[in-house]
């Protein structure tokens, strides 16, 4: 279960949301609707803990997943449970094709290029995405 209680967020002295609460049960689908600038993305950024980890401001309240405070979990661990797709998914990509996207992490871990290519081969094969490897 996902629970938000008393969520308020203030950015540069202005409240973008104040005292929101929500409970979402497993298998439940939630539809967020609102005018541009009404706080939908801010709300999702709070759930995913992008706020306040990367977008700073004053956040009050709790976001719990399975009764665990998400602010107390390392950010990479949260991705196993919480994520969202933005309105324009192409804005989420770092690189113009799948191979470069897959290489990004191992390159930053200083894995040798030949080993990275072997890993990309394996992932593309396992996921059945070899045809998309060089797609832009």
C-alpha positions, 0 to 999 in steps of 0.5 A: 500500500502507498500512503501519503499523509499531510503532504505540503510542499513549499518552493521559494516561499510559495506552497505548491501543495498543502496538506494532501493525503492519499492511500492507494491499495495494491492493484488500484489504478489512480488517474491524476487530472488537472490543469497545467501547473496544478501540481500533478508532476510535483505530486508524482515527484514527491511520491518518487522522492525526487522532491526533496532529494533533487528538487529542493524545497520545504516538504512536510508529511510522510510518504509510506510504501508498505509502511516504510518511509520512502525518504529513509530508503536509498534512492536507487532502491526506491526505483524497484517499487515506485516510478512514473512515466512523464508526459513526454517520455523522450525527455527522460532519455539521456542518449539518442539510442538504446545501446548508448543508454545501456552503456551509460551505467557500466561506463561510469563504473569504469567497466572495460568497453569490450565487457560493456559490449558483451553485457549489452549483447546479453541484455538485448538478447534476454529482453528481445530488444536487439532490433532496437539497439541502434534505434533513435 
